[in-house]
Amino acid sequence: MKTKFSLMIAAALLALTAFSYGQVGTDVKDAAEDTGKATKKAAVKTGHATKKAAVKTGEATEKAADKTEDATETAAKKTAHATKKAAVKTGEATEKAADKTEDATKTAAKDTGKGVKKGAKATGKGVKKAGEKTEDVVK
């Protein structure tokens, strides 16, 4: 009987072992499925986060481009304003130079006129004297 009892216990343990191995296989399968589901969720969340990051990067790039455009426009306006100021100052300087040239030309013309007048008088006196001498010689 003791042997029978030992055989029954051995058979029960053997059956229990087979059942345990079957249960472990099921548990491993369930764990693999759970891991697959968790991996899929993580991948979906990562994809969503990547999409959000891409959108934010695009928005940041657009904002930077707008700021660059504004800065370029402002610089262009300032350059145009400075060029306009320089042109006005150049015009004023040219006008002053023209006025000075005009004054100098008038003065030179007056001086030349006086010189010509004196030369003409001197020439007239010389011609008059020569005419008188010629008249004296003819008489």
C-alpha positions in Angstrom: 0.0 0.0 0.0 2.8 2.2 0.7 4.1 1.8 -2.8 0.7 2.4 -4.2 0.4 5.5 -2.2 3.8 6.7 -3.3 2.9 6.0 -6.9 -0.3 7.9 -6.6 1.6 10.9 -5.1 4.2 10.6 -7.9 1.4 10.5 -10.5 -0.3 13.5 -8.9 3.0 15.5 -8.8 3.7 14.6 -12.4 0.2 15.7 -13.4 0.7 18.9 -11.4 4.0 19.5 -13.1 2.5 19.1 -16.5 -0.3 21.5 -15.6 2.3 24.0 -14.2 4.3 23.9 -17.4 1.0 24.5 -19.4 0.2 27.4 -17.1 3.6 28.9 -17.5 3.3 28.7 -21.3 0.0 30.6 -21.1 1.5 33.1 -18.7 4.4 33.7 -21.1 2.0 34.1 -24.0 -0.1 36.6 -22.0 3.0 38.5 -21.0 4.1 38.7 -24.6 0.7 40.0 -25.7 0.8 42.6 -22.9 4.3 43.7 -24.0 3.1 44.0 -27.6 0.1 46.1 -26.6 2.4 48.3 -24.4 4.9 48.7 -27.2 2.1 49.7 -29.7 0.8 52.3 -27.2 4.3 53.7 -26.7 4.8 53.8 -30.5 1.6 55.7 -31.0 2.4 58.1 -28.2 5.9 58.7 -29.6 4.4 59.3 -33.1 2.0 61.8 -31.6 4.7 63.6 -29.7 6.9 63.6 -32.8 4.1 65.1 -34.8 3.5 67.8 -32.1 7.2 68.6 -32.0 7.3 68.9 -35.8 4.3 71.3 -35.8 5.9 73.4 -33.0 9.2 73.5 -34.9 7.4 74.6 -38.0 5.6 77.3 -36.1 8.9 78.5 -34.5 10.5 78.6 -37.9 7.7 80.6 -39.3 7.9 83.1 -36.4 11.7 83.4 -36.9 11.1 84.0 -40.6 8.5 86.7 -39.8 10.9 88.4 -37.4 13.7 88.2 -40.0 11.4 89.8 -42.5 10.4 92.6 -40.1 14.1 93.3 -39.3 15.0 93.3 -42.9 12.2 95.7 -43.8 13.1 98.0 -40.9 16.8 98.0 -42.0 15.7 98.8 -45.6 13.6 101.7 -44.4 16.4 103.0 -42.3 18.8 102.7 -45.2 16.4 104.5 -47.5 16.0 107.3 -44.9 19.8 107.6 -44.5 20.2 107.7 -48.2 17.6 110.4 -48.6 19.2 112.5 -45.8 22.6 112.1 -47.5 21.1 113.1 -50.9 19.5 116.2 -49.3 22.8 117.2 -47.6 24.7 116.6 -50.9 22.1 118.8 -52.7 22.5 121.6 -50.1 26.3 121.4 -50.3 26.1 121.5 -54.1 23.8 124.5 -53.9 26.3 126.3 -51.6 29.2 125.5 -53.8 27.2 126.8 -56.8 26.4 130.0 -55.0 30.1 130.6 -54.1 31.1 129.8 -57.7 28.5 132.3 -58.9 29.8 135.0 -56.5 33.4 134.3 -57.6 32.4 134.5 -61.3 30.6 137.8 -60.8 33.6 139.3 -59.0 35.9 138.0 -61.7 33.6 139.4 -64.4 33.5 142.8 -62.7 37.3 142.8 -62.3 37.7 141.8 -65.9 35.3 144.6 -67.0 37.3 147.2 -65.0 40.5 145.9 -66.5 39.1 146.1 -70.0 37.7 149.6 -69.4 41.1 150.8 -68.1 42.8 149.1 -71.1 40.4 150.7 -73.5 40.9 154.2 -72.0 44.7 153.7 -72.1 44.4 152.5 -75.7 42.1 155.4 -76.5 44.6 157.9 -75.0 47.4 156.3 -77.0 45.4 156.4 -80.2 44.5 160.0 -79.5 48.1 161.0 -78.9 49.2 159.1 -82.0 46.5 160.9 -84.0 47.6 164.2 -82.7 51.2 163.4 -83.6 50.1 162.3 -87.0 48.2 165.6 -87.4 51.2 167.6 -86.3 53.4 165.8 -88.8 50.8 166.4 -91.6 50.6 170.1 -90.9 
